[in-house]
Amino acid sequence: MKVVVLTGPESSGKSWLAEQLQTHFGGLRVDEYVRHFMEQNPRDTCLADIPEIATGQLAWEDAARARQPALLILDTHLLSNILWSQTLFGDCPTWLEPALLSRHYDLHLLLSPEQVEWTGDGLRCQPELAERMAFFEAIEHWLVRHGQPYQLIEGNWAQRQERVFAVVTQLLHPDVLHP
């Protein structure tokens, strides 16, 4: 089983690319639990909600891992919970990072917020590129600090899709020569 995580700031194409990957390669996709949580709890989230959100994300991921698909595509993982908790509340439950580091991820696709427009959807809260860039840099810093494998994904929507398909093809078929 190969596990691919789409990560990056809001409105950078994670959900769209996760869907594109599943359509193209098959596999199993795990969506972002926090969206489900916010739809079920139509109010402002608070620091006390973070453990439930993180536990829900882990439960969805664990259920998918138990099915042992050849490709597991994660629209996000606990790193988003950690960084959003720190960004919004200035704090984060201490168990999140060890829980994240205890899991194996074959590849993180780090999506830049540049070259694509922010789209509000009622849940997103960082319309300014500078805010999204700070979030992007925090993700990259964490990935580098913890030696996590990642590929930077930039460009317009078509370029992102082309790059993501190429990188995942290489992950799934490392012995095949790719242009």
DOTI-526163 format. One line per 5 residues: number of its first residue (from 0); their letters; for each residue x, y, z of N, C-alpha, C, CB. Coordinates in pm, whole numbers, plus 32768, in hexadecimal, padded with zeros to 4 digits. Atoms other than C-alpha are relative to their C-alpha. Glycine has a CB too. Example, Ala and Ser with C-alpha at 12.3 -4.5 7.8 and 13.67 -1.06 7.14 Angstrom:
0 = AS = 8059:7F89:8000:84CE:7E3E:830C:805A:8078:8000:7F9D:8003:807D; 7FAE:7F89:7FFA:8557:7F96:82CA:7FB3:806D:8049:8029:802E:7F72
END
This chain:
0 = MKVVV = 8055:7F8A:8000:8000:8000:8000:8059:807C:8000:7F9F:8000:807B; 7FBD:7F7E:8005:8081:8159:7FA0:7F9F:8068:8036:8030:8023:7F6E; 8053:7F9A:7FC1:7FFF:827C:806E:8032:8089:7FD3:8002:7FF3:809B; 7FE2:7F7B:8034:7FF5:83D4:7FCB:7FA8:8064:804B:7FE9:8008:7F66; 8048:7F97:7FB7:7F94:850C:808F:8006:8081:7FAF:803D:8015:808E
5 = LTGPE = 8004:7F7A:803A:7F24:8651:7FEF:7FFF:8061:8074:7F83:8014:7FA1; 7FF7:7FA0:7F94:7F8B:8770:80CE:801D:808A:7FC6:806D:7FD7:8065; 7FED:7F77:802D:7F92:88E6:80AE:7F95:8058:803C:7FFE:800A:7F67; 8065:7FA5:7FCB:7ECC:8A1A:8107:7F7A:7FEE:7FBB:802E:8090:7FF0; 8086:800A:803A:7D5C:8A3B:80C1:7FFE:8039:7F73:7F9B:8049:8057
10 = SSGKS = 8019:7FD1:8087:7CE9:8A6E:7F5B:8079:7FED:7FA3:7FDA:8092:8003; 7F8C:801C:8056:7E28:89D8:7EC5:7FEA:7F84:7FAA:807E:7FEE:8055; 8023:806E:8058:7D7A:88AE:7E24:8008:7F75:803C:8055:8004:7F8C; 7FF1:8085:7FC2:7D9A:8792:7F20:7F8C:7FA3:7FE0:800D:800F:8096; 8075:8057:8015:7C39:870B:7F06:7FED:7FDF:7F6C:7F81:8042:8037
15 = WLAEQ = 800E:8015:8090:7C28:8739:7D8D:8067:7F9C:7FCE:800D:8085:7FB4; 7F97:805B:802D:7D76:868C:7D57:7FEF:7F73:803B:8089:8037:8026; 8019:8084:7FC6:7D1B:8572:7E48:7F99:7FB6:7FAB:7FCE:800D:8093; 8067:803C:8055:7BE6:8532:7D76:803A:7FDA:7F78:7F89:8061:7FEE; 7FC1:801C:8081:7CB1:8547:7C33:805A:7F85:8009:8050:8079:7FD0
20 = LQTHF = 7FA9:8074:7FEC:7DAE:844E:7CBC:7FB0:7F7F:8008:8054:8012:807F; 8051:8079:7FF2:7CA3:8357:7D20:7FC1:7FD9:7F7B:7F92:8015:806A; 803C:801C:8082:7BF7:8374:7BCE:8068:7FC4:7FA1:7FC4:8081:7FC4; 7F98:802B:805E:7D40:8343:7B13:8042:7F7B:8029:806A:806B:7FF5; 7FB3:8073:7FD1:7DF1:823D:7BEC:7FAE:7F97:804B:806F:8030:8058
25 = GGLRV = 804D:8059:7FA9:7CD9:819D:7CB3:802C:8017:808F:8013:7F6B:7FD7; 7FDA:7FF1:7F74:7D20:815D:7E1E:7F8D:8031:8054:8075:805E:800C; 8063:7FD5:7F9D:7C6C:81DD:7F4D:8023:808C:802D:7FFA:7F9D:8079; 7FEC:7F75:7FD8:7C40:834B:7FA9:7FC0:8018:8089:7FC6:8061:7F96; 8034:7FD7:7F7E:7C15:83D4:8108:7FF4:8098:7FFD:805D:7FD1:8076
30 = DEYVR = 8019:7F70:8003:7B76:852C:8117:8027:8041:8084:7F6D:801B:7FE1; 7FDB:7FAE:7F8E:7BAF:8641:8211:7F91:7FFB:806A:801B:8091:7FD4; 8065:8012:7F97:7AF8:85EE:8356:7FCB:8085:8036:803B:7FAF:8072; 802C:7F81:7FC5:7AEB:8757:83CE:7F89:803B:7FB5:8074:8064:8002; 8073:7FCE:804C:79F9:87B0:82B5:7F80:7FBA:802F:8015:7FEA:7F67
35 = HFMEQ = 8072:804C:7FCC:790F:869B:832B:7FDA:8034:808B:8022:7F68:8006; 8018:7FCF:7F78:7936:8714:8492:7FBA:8088:7FFE:8085:800A:804E; 8039:7F79:8005:78E7:887D:8436:7F72:8000:7FC7:805A:805C:7FAB; 8088:800B:8033:77B5:8817:836E:7FA1:7FC9:806A:7FFD:7FA6:7F84; 8050:803A:7F95:7738:874B:8496:7FF2:805E:8078:803C:7F7C:802C
40 = NPRDT = 7FFC:7FA3:7F90:778B:8864:858C:800A:808E:7FCA:8077:7FE1:8061; 7FFC:7F7D:8041:772C:89AD:84E4:8012:8074:8064:7F80:8016:7FB0; 7FDA:7F98:7FA2:77DD:8A95:85D4:8096:8015:7FF2:7FD9:7FDB:8095; 7F6F:7FEC:8002:7938:8B24:8604:8042:7F8E:804D:8027:808A:803C; 7FB6:8068:7FB7:7A2B:8A10:865F:805A:8043:8067:8053:7FA8:7F9E
45 = CLADI = 7FAB:7FCD:7F96:7B03:8A36:8792:806D:7F98:801F:7FAD:8022:807F; 7F92:805A:7FDE:7C3D:899A:8824:7FCD:7F7B:8038:805D:8042:8064; 8038:807B:7FC6:7B67:889D:88E1:7FCE:7F9F:7F96:7F8F:8022:8060; 802E:8057:806D:7AED:8816:878F:8072:7FB4:7FBC:7FB6:8052:7F9A; 7F90:8039:804B:7C49:87C1:870E:8014:7F6A:801D:807F:804C:8022
50 = PEIAT = 7FF0:8091:7FEC:7C67:866C:87BB:7F98:7FAD:7FB6:7FF9:7FE0:8094; 8068:804B:8047:7B1A:85FB:872B:8018:8002:7F68:7F74:803B:8020; 7FE3:7FF6:808F:7B77:8679:85D0:8074:7FA6:7FDB:801E:8092:7FD8; 7F8A:8052:801C:7CCB:85D2:85DD:7FE1:7F6B:800D:8073:8026:805E; 8027:808C:7FED:7C3A:848D:8664:7FAA:7FD0:7F8C:7FB5:7FEE:8086
55 = GQLAW = 8052:8023:8073:7B38:848E:854E:8053:7FEC:7F83:7F98:806A:7FE7; 7FA9:800E:8075:7C45:84C4:8445:804E:7F7C:8009:8062:8077:7FF6; 7FB5:807D:7FEE:7D13:83A6:84D6:7FA6:7F85:7FEC:803F:7FFC:808B; 805D:8071:8010:7BE3:82C1:84E2:7FE3:7FE8:7F6D:7F7D:801A:804C; 8017:8011:8090:7B96:8302:8373:807B:7FC7:7FBB:7FD9:8087:7FBF
60 = EDAAR = 7F84:8032:803C:7D03:82CA:8318:8016:7F6D:8026:8079:8055:802E; 7FEB:808B:7FD3:7D1A:818A:83E9:7FA0:7F9F:7FBB:7FEF:7FF7:8097; 8061:8055:8045:7BDC:80FC:834D:802C:7FE7:7F70:7F73:8040:8003; 7FD0:8010:808A:7C6D:813A:81F3:807E:7FAA:7FFC:801D:808A:7FC2; 7F87:8052:7FFA:7DC0:80A6:8251:7FDE:7F6C:8014:805E:8031:8071
65 = ARQPA = 8029:808B:7FE4:7D11:7F6D:82D2:7FD2:7FB8:7F82:7F91:7FFD:8069; 802E:803C:807E:7C86:7F33:8174:8073:7FDE:7FA3:7F9F:805E:7FBA; 7F86:8020:804A:7DED:7F1F:80EE:7FF7:801D:7F6A:8022:7F70:8014; 8003:7FE1:8090:7DB9:7FD3:7FA1:8090:800C:7FCB:7FB1:8083:7FE6; 7F7B:7FEE:803B:7EE0:7FDC:7EB1:802C:8091:800D:8000:7FD4:7F6B
70 = LLILD = 7FE3:7F71:7FF3:7EC8:8158:7EC1:7F9B:803C:8060:7FFB:8048:7F75; 8053:7FB8:7FA1:7E43:821D:7FE8:801E:8094:7FEE:801B:7FD1:8094; 7FF4:7F72:801C:7E07:838C:7F9B:7FBE:804C:8073:7FBF:8026:7F77; 8034:7FB3:7F90:7DE1:8473:80C5:7FF5:8093:7FD9:805A:7FEF:807D; 8019:7F73:801F:7D44:85C7:8085:804A:8059:8064:7F69:801E:8001
75 = THLLS = 7FB6:7FB9:7F98:7DF6:8634:81C5:8028:7F9A:8069:7FAA:8075:803F; 7FE5:8054:7F8B:7E85:85A5:8306:8014:805A:807A:807E:7FA6:7FE9; 7FFC:7FB5:7F83:7ECE:8613:846A:8053:807F:7FFC:8036:7FA8:806B; 7FB1:7F85:8006:7FCB:871A:8401:7FA5:8079:7FEE:8067:7FF8:7F8E; 805E:7F90:800F:7EAB:87F6:8390:7FBC:8020:8085:7F96:7FDF:7F95
80 = NILWS = 803E:7FE9:7F7E:7E02:87C5:84E2:805F:8049:805E:7FD4:7F7A:803E; 7F9B:7FC1:7FAA:7F45:8823:8594:800F:8094:7FDC:8088:7FB8:7FF3; 7FE5:7F76:8029:7F85:895C:84C7:7F85:805A:800C:8031:8001:7F71; 8078:7FAE:7FF0:7E1C:89D5:84C4:7FE7:801D:8094:7F84:7FBA:7FC2; 8012:7FEA:7F70:7E08:89A5:863D:805F:806D:8031:8018:7F7D:804F
85 = QTLFG = 7FA0:7F9A:7FD8:7F45:8A71:866B:7FDE:8089:7FC4:808E:7FD7:7FD5; 8022:7F82:8043:7ED5:8B79:856E:7F87:8043:803E:7FE7:7FE7:7F6B; 807D:7FC7:7FD0:7D76:8BA8:85F2:7FFC:8016:8097:7F8E:7FA9:7FD9; 8010:7FFE:7F6F:7DA3:8B66:8766:8083:8015:804C:7FC1:7F82:802C; 7F80:7FEC:7FBE:7F18:8B90:87AC:802C:7F8B:8056:7FFB:8079:8054
90 = DCPTW = 7FE2:8077:7FAE:7F24:8A32:8840:7FD6:7F85:7FB2:7FB6:8006:808B; 8021:807D:8042:7F07:88C6:87DF:800E:7F8D:8064:805B:7FE8:7F85; 7FF1:8074:7FA8:7EC8:877F:8898:8087:7FBC:7FE5:7F8B:7F9C:7FEB; 7F77:8034:800C:801F:86E8:88DC:8007:7F77:7FBF:8040:7FFA:8088; 7FFB:8088:8036:7FC1:858A:8866:7FFB:7FFB:7F67:7F8E:7FAE:8039
95 = LEPAL = 8013:8004:8091:7F84:85F1:86FB:8082:7FE4:7FB4:7FC5:8082:7FD1; 7F84:8014:804C:80EC:8609:8684:8038:7F72:8011:8069:8066:802B; 7FD1:808C:7FF6:815C:84B8:8719:7FA6:7F9E:7FB4:8009:7FD7:8093; 805C:8057:804A:8024:8418:8684:801C:8009:7F6A:7F6D:8025:801D; 7FE0:7FEF:808D:807A:84A9:8530:8084:7FBE:7FDD:8004:8095:7FDC
100 = LSRHY = 7F7C:8038:801C:81E7:8443:8543:8005:7F68:800D:8066:803D:805D; 8001:8092:7FF1:8189:82DD:85A1:7FCD:7FB9:7F84:7FAA:7FD9:8077; 803B:8039:8079:80EB:82A7:844A:805F:800F:7F8A:7F78:8042:7FE0; 7FAC:7FFB:8079:8192:825F:82FD:7FB2:803C:7F8C:8033:7F72:7FDC; 8036:7FC3:8079:814C:8339:81CF:806C:7FF9:7F96:7FD0:8094:8019
105 = DLHLL = 7F9C:800F:8069:81FA:82EB:8088:8022:8083:7FBC:7FCF:7F9E:7F99; 7FE8:7F84:8047:81D3:8444:7FF2:7F9B:806A:8029:7FFA:7FEA:7F6A; 8054:7F8A:7FEA:814E:859C:8049:8007:8055:7F82:802E:8052:8080; 8007:7FA4:8070:80DC:8673:7F28:7FE1:8089:803B:7F94:7FD4:7F95; 800C:7F7D:7FC1:8116:87D5:7FA7:7FD5:8067:7F98:8086:802A:8044
110 = LSPEQ = 803B:7FA6:8062:8035:88C5:7EEB:8018:8092:8024:7F6B:7FE5:7FF3; 7FE9:7F70:7FEE:80A0:8A2E:7EC5:7F7D:804C:7FEC:806D:8033:7F9E; 8077:7FAD:8016:7F93:8B39:7EE6:8011:8063:7F8C:7FDD:804C:807F; 7FE6:7FA0:806B:8036:8C04:7DD3:7FCA:7FCD:7F7B:8095:801B:7FF4; 802D:8019:8089:7FAF:8C13:7C6E:7F73:7FC6:7FF6:805F:7FA5:7FBD
115 = VEWTG = 808D:8027:8002:7E4F:8BA6:7CD2:7FB5:805F:805C:7FEE:7F69:802C; 804D:7FA1:7FB2:7D3D:8C82:7D56:7FBE:7FBE:8078:7F96:8042:7FAA; 8049:802C:7F8A:7CA9:8C60:7EB0:7F6B:8003:7FE0:8021:805A:807C; 8090:8008:8013:7B3E:8BF4:7EA8:7FBD:7FED:8087:7FDA:7F8D:7F9E; 8049:800D:7F82:7A61:8C31:7FD4:7F92:7F98:7FF4:7FC5:8087:802A
120 = DGLRC = 806A:8066:8002:7974:8B18:802F:7FB0:8000:8081:803C:7F77:7FE9; 8048:7FF8:7F82:78EB:8B87:817F:804C:7FC4:8074:7F7D:7FBC:7FF3; 7FB0:803C:7F96:79EC:8ABD:8241:808F:8036:8000:8002:7F68:7FF0; 7F76:7FCF:800C:7B34:8B51:81C4:800C:808A:803E:802C:8003:7F6C; 7FF1:7F81:7FB8:7BC9:8C77:827F:8083:8049:7FE3:7FF5:7FE8:8093
125 = QPELA = 7F82:7FBD:801F:7D14:8CDB:81DC:8001:8034:7F70:8077:7F9F:8017; 8005:7FCD:808A:7CC2:8DAB:80A6:8081:8043:7FD2:7F8E:8061:7FF3; 7F85:7FB9:8025:7E0F:8E64:80B0:8070:7F9C:7FE1:802C:805E:8072; 7F93:8059:8029:7F2E:8DBE:7FF6:806D:7FF9:8069:803B:802F:7F7C; 7F97:7FFF:7F9A:8023:8E27:8106:7FE0:7F9E:8072:8012:808E:8039
130 = ERMAF = 8028:805E:7F97:7F5C:8D5E:8208:8013:7F70:7FD0:7F6D:8017:802A; 7FF3:8088:8037:7F52:8C2D:8127:8093:7FDC:7FEB:7FB3:7FF4:7F7C; 7F71:801B:8010:80C7:8C4F:80DD:8040:7FDE:8087:8047:8078:7FC1; 7FCA:801E:7F7A:8115:8C54:8252:7FD9:7F72:8028:7FCB:8066:8069; 802E:8087:7FE0:8046:8B16:827C:804F:7F9B:7FAD:7F67:7FF2:7FE4
135 = FEAIE = 7FB1:8054:805A:80F6:8A78:814F:808F:7FEF:8037:8004:803D:7F72; 7F78:8004:7FCB:824C:8AD0:81E2:8008:7FB0:8082:8035:808D:8017; 8002:804F:7F84:81EB:8A3B:8333:7FF8:7F6A:7FE1:7F89:802A:8059; 8009:808C:8028:818B:88F6:8288:8087:7FCF:7FCD:7F93:7FED:7F93; 7F80:802A:8039:82CD:88E8:81C1:806B:7FF4:806C:802E:8063:7F95
140 = HWLVR = 7FA0:8004:7F91:839C:8936:82F7:7FEE:7F7F:8051:7FEF:807B:805B; 801B:8079:7FB2:82F3:8819:83B4:802C:7F84:7FB3:7F6A:7FF6:8023; 7FDB:8074:8051:8324:8722:8295:8098:7FF0:7FFB:7FC8:800F:7F72; 7F6E:8006:8005:8496:8779:8277:8039:7FDA:8088:803A:8089:7FD1; 7FCD:801B:7F78:84D1:8778:83F0:7FF0:7F6E:8027:7FB9:8059:8066
145 = HGQPY = 801B:808B:7FDA:843B:861C:840D:8026:7F9C:7F93:7F6D:7FF0:8023; 7FCE:805A:8068:84DA:858B:82D4:7F93:7FB8:7FB2:805B:7F9A:803D; 8070:803D:8047:838E:8549:822A:8011:8011:7F69:7F7A:803E:802E; 7FF3:7FF5:8092:8390:84FE:80B4:7F92:8059:7FC7:7FFB:7F74:7FBE; 8065:7FA9:803D:82E6:860E:7FEA:8030:8032:7F78:7FE0:8076:805D
150 = QLIEG = 7FEA:7FC1:8080:82C9:86A5:7E93:7FB0:8081:7FFE:7FD9:7FA2:7F89; 8042:7F7F:800C:8275:8811:7E57:7FAA:7FFE:7F82:8066:8073:7FFC; 805F:7FF9:8070:8145:8845:7D76:7FDB:8093:7FED:7F80:7FA8:801B; 8019:7F73:801F:8127:8999:7CCD:7FBC:800B:7F79:8085:8051:8001; 8034:7FE3:8084:8090:8A3C:7B9C:7F69:800F:7FFE:8028:7F94:7FA0
155 = NWAQR = 8091:7FF6:800F:7F33:8A61:7B12:7FC3:7F75:8015:7FDA:8039:7F73; 8044:807F:7FE2:7E2E:894E:7B36:8031:7F90:7FA6:7F68:8011:7FF1; 7FD2:8068:805D:7E9D:888E:79FF:808E:7FD5:8021:7FF8:8032:7F6E; 7F75:8022:7FDC:800D:88A0:7A64:8005:7FB1:8081:8054:807F:800D; 8004:804C:7F82:7FBB:8826:7BC2:7FD6:7F70:7FE7:7F9F:8042:8065
160 = QERVF = 8030:8086:801C:7EF7:8700:7B3E:806C:7FAF:7FB7:7F7F:8005:7FAD; 7F97:8046:804B:800A:86A3:7A48:8073:7FD7:805B:8035:8058:7F8E; 7F92:801D:7FA4:8118:86B7:7B55:7FD9:7F93:8065:802A:8081:804B; 802E:8063:7F9E:804C:85F2:7C53:7FF6:7F76:7FC0:7F76:802A:803B; 800A:8080:8044:8001:84E0:7B57:808B:7FC5:7FE6:7FB4:800F:7F7B
165 = AVVTQ = 7F78:8030:801B:8173:84C9:7AFA:8043:7FCD:807F:8054:8070:7FC1; 7FC1:8026:7F82:81E8:84B9:7C63:7FC3:7F7F:8037:7FF4:8071:8067; 8041:807A:7FCC:80E6:83B2:7CC8:801C:7F89:7FA4:7F67:8016:800E; 7FD9:806D:805B:8130:82E4:7B90:808A:7FCC:8026:7FFF:8031:7F6C; 7F78:8028:7FD8:82A0:82E3:7BF9:7FFE:7FB4:8084:805B:807D:800C
170 = LLHPD = 800B:8045:7F7F:823F:827D:7D5B:7FCB:7F72:7FED:7FA4:804F:805F; 803F:8083:8013:8166:815E:7CE3:8051:7FA3:7FA6:7F77:8011:7FC5; 7FB3:8051:8061:8253:80EA:7BCE:8090:8033:7FFA:7FBF:8006:7F72; 7F79:7FC6:7FFA:83B7:8146:7C3A:8063:7FC4:7F9C:8037:7FF1:808A; 7FA3:8042:805A:845C:8050:7B4B:7FE8:8021:7F6D:7FF9:7F6C:8014
175 = VLHP = 8020:7FDC:8089:83BA:80E0:7A13:803C:8088:7FE3:7F65:8001:7FE8; 7FCA:7F7E:8029:846A:81F7:7958:7F8D:805E:7FDF:8060:7FF2:7F86; 8069:7F9D:8018:8394:8330:7956:803E:8079:7FBC:7FBB:8029:8086; 7FC9:7F89:8044:83C2:845B:7870:8011:8075:805E:7FA6:8029:7F8C
END
